[in-house]
Each structure stands twice: as structure tokens, then as C-alpha cells.
Amino acid sequence: MPNLPKPLRALPLLAACCLVVLTAGCGREPETALERVKAAGEISFAMSGGYPPFNFYNESNELVGFDVDVATEVARRLGVKLKPVTTEWSGIIEGLRAGAYDGILGSMAITEERQKVVDFSQPYYYSGAQLLVREDAPYAVPAELAGRAVGLVTGTTFEGDAKALGAGEVRLYKDDTQTLLELDNGVVDAVITDRVVGIGAMNSGKFAVRLLGGPLRSEDIGVAFRKDDGALRDAVNAILAAMREDGTLTACSMRWLGVDVSVR
């Protein structure tokens, strides 16, 4: 090496060290969602907050329900705290894709259309689409609702059911608290929602409604994740499988619904 001044002699060594650091940094895998969740010590799951008995605000303004209990237990088994996020259902998938929360654990049905943009866990419960009418309504079968006004929540799979029934008007609402109030008040002739939600509304004493016919179709309900968050999805899948095996999902279901929806 030429006889350089001392400050300049250190430059080649410094450059070599920087190159090693940069090379090591370039070779590191990007931080996964699971790693981010573990580092933050919390996981955020989104839900509507207006879907009793799955997720809703009680009289003390606390977010409670079957989904909330499942989400809390998933977080506990991950070794983190639950950070629930309530948001309008119509934009809940876009919020997930934009990174506003880590997943959607809010009674989202697994559909081919949704699977194009998000990934799902295994189902954590099974249910179906159900028609509700007022107790004093004259309808005996679903076909009699052709041409009538039907209410449902924006962004749900139930819109297709309303069209299949030949509804004359489909009115869209923020959540099922609103759809049930509109049905009870006679604004709409029927509501389509989850069967368990319908049974809960009927038994709550708050709404003079009844089920009309059996389920229109069945649905598998899962937790939604961003497409590139496979490690987090796999970790939650393993936890859900364990919760089903040890009876935790059954216990949560019986507490809130009175029936076991964790099995078909």
C-alpha cells in the first residue's frame, strides 16, 4: 500500500466494513407479519362491532361476543394482546390490504371472490344465510318475498341471496343492528343475515321477528389475512386447530350462541 496519511489509510478498511454490513443487510429476509406482531406484543383484528351475538357493544359500551372471545384466545396463544378494531363492513377488506390491521376476525364468509384478494384461515365456525320477517308478517315461504323490500348489510354475501329471491328492492345498511331495527319498524319487509344472528335477535326480546324457512345456503367462516402474510395465517391456523381439538371453540360458541357452530 502506498505511504498514505493516517486518515486516508483507514478508508479502504472502512469501505470494506461498510460493504460487509450492506451485503448482510441485503441478504436478510423481510420482516414477516408474524414477526411484527410478536415484536409489537399485540395483534389487531377487525370486525364491524354491530353483529350480535358475534361482535357488538354491550350496555357498558364494551366490545363483546363470540368473535371477540375467539380473537382474544388466539392472541393469548400467540403470546400477545388483542387490539380489536371496529370498522364499517363495506370497506373492511380494503382496510386489511392497506395495512390498517393484521387480520379480519369478524364472521367473514370464505368466498371465491374474496379469495382473489385475501387469504383465509381454516373455518372457525359454520353457519348459513337466513331470512327474517316480523312476527306478524303474512309470509309463509321465502318465495312470497319476490318484489318486496329486503334489508342487509353492505358488502355481505347476502346481496346475492336477495337477488335470487327476486327482491324488488335491496336496502343496504351499516350493520345488523340497523337492519333489525328497520325490519322491526316496518321499513323493510325482510332481512337476510346469518342464521345465528337471526335466532339471537328472535330470542333477545328486543325485536318482534321470526325466521322464515330454513337456511338459504351454508357458509364457512374464516379469518382473513393479506396475501403475503402466510406465516401469520399458518400460526393462527395451528391455534384454531388446537382450539377446536381442546373444546375451546365449542365453549365459546355455547356461551354466546347456545349451539355449537364450530362443527358442521
SULTACOR-V850472 format. One record per pair of residues at least 4 apart in sequence whose C-alpha atoms are under 7 Angstrom apart, sorted by the first residue. I is the first residue (numbers start at 1). J is the second residue. If there is no record, write none. Layout:
# SULTACOR-V850472
i->(I,I)
j->(J,J)
This chain:
# SULTACOR-V850472
i->(4,4,5,6,10,11,12,13,14,15,16,17,18,19,20,21,22,23,24,31,31,32,32,33,33,33,34,34,34,35,36,37,37,37,38,38,41,41,42,42,42,42,43,43,43,43,43,43,44,44,44,44,44,44,44,45,45,45,45,45,45,45,45,46,46,46,46,46,46,46,46,46,47,47,47,47,47,47,48,48,48,48,48,49,49,49,49,49,50,50,50,50,50,51,51,51,51,51,52,52,52,53,53,53,53,53,53,54,54,54,55,55,55,55,55,55,55,56,56,56,57,57,57,57,58,58,58,64,65,65,66,66,66,66,67,67,67,68,69,69,70,71,71,71,72,72,73,74,74,74,75,75,75,75,76,76,87,88,88,89,89,90,90,91,92,93,94,95,95,96,96,96,96,96,97,102,103,103,103,104,104,104,105,105,107,107,108,108,108,109,109,109,109,110,110,110,110,111,112,114,115,118,118,118,118,119,119,119,119,120,120,120,120,121,121,121,121,121,122,122,123,123,123,124,124,124,124,125,125,125,125,125,126,126,126,126,126,126,126,127,127,127,127,127,127,128,128,128,128,128,128,128,129,129,129,129,129,129,129,129,129,130,130,130,130,130,130,130,131,131,131,131,131,131,132,132,132,132,132,132,132,132,133,133,133,133,133,133,133,133,134,134,134,134,134,135,135,135,139,141,141,142,142,143,145,145,146,146,146,146,147,147,147,148,148,148,148,149,149,149,149,149,149,149,150,150,150,150,150,150,150,150,150,151,151,151,151,151,151,151,151,152,152,152,152,152,152,152,152,153,153,153,153,153,154,154,154,158,158,158,159,160,161,162,162,162,163,173,173,174,175,176,177,178,179,179,180,181,182,182,182,183,183,183,183,183,184,184,184,193,193,194,195,195,196,196,197,198,198,199,200,201,202,202,202,202,225,225,229,230,231,232,233,234,235,236,237,238,239,240,241,242,243,243,243,244,244,247,248,249,249,250,250,250,251,252,253,253,253,253,253,254,254,254)
j->(8,9,9,10,14,15,16,17,18,19,20,21,22,23,24,25,26,27,28,35,36,36,229,37,229,232,38,231,232,39,40,41,42,43,42,80,80,81,80,81,82,83,75,80,81,82,83,102,82,83,84,85,101,102,103,83,84,85,101,102,103,104,105,84,85,86,87,101,103,104,105,106,85,86,87,104,105,106,86,87,88,89,106,55,56,57,63,86,55,56,175,176,177,55,56,175,176,177,56,65,197,65,66,197,200,256,257,65,66,67,63,64,65,66,67,68,106,63,64,65,61,62,63,64,62,63,64,68,69,256,70,252,253,256,71,105,106,72,73,252,74,75,82,105,76,82,77,78,236,239,79,80,81,82,80,81,92,92,174,154,155,154,155,95,96,97,98,99,100,100,101,102,103,226,226,225,223,224,225,223,224,225,223,224,221,222,221,222,223,219,220,221,222,114,220,221,222,115,116,118,119,224,225,226,227,224,225,226,227,222,223,224,225,222,223,224,233,237,222,237,220,221,222,221,222,240,262,220,221,261,262,263,219,220,221,261,262,263,264,194,195,218,219,220,261,194,195,215,216,217,218,219,158,192,193,194,195,215,216,217,218,192,193,194,195,214,215,216,190,191,192,193,211,212,190,191,192,198,209,210,211,212,137,189,190,191,209,210,211,212,183,184,208,209,210,208,209,210,144,212,213,212,213,165,165,167,165,166,167,168,166,167,168,167,168,169,189,167,168,169,170,188,189,190,162,167,169,170,171,188,189,190,191,170,171,172,179,188,190,191,192,158,171,172,173,179,191,192,193,172,173,174,175,176,172,173,174,162,192,193,163,164,165,166,167,170,167,178,179,178,179,180,181,182,183,191,184,185,186,187,188,187,188,189,190,191,207,208,209,197,198,198,199,215,200,257,201,202,211,203,204,207,207,208,209,210,229,233,233,234,235,236,237,238,239,240,241,242,243,244,245,246,247,248,249,248,249,251,252,253,262,254,260,262,255,256,257,258,259,260,261,258,259,260)
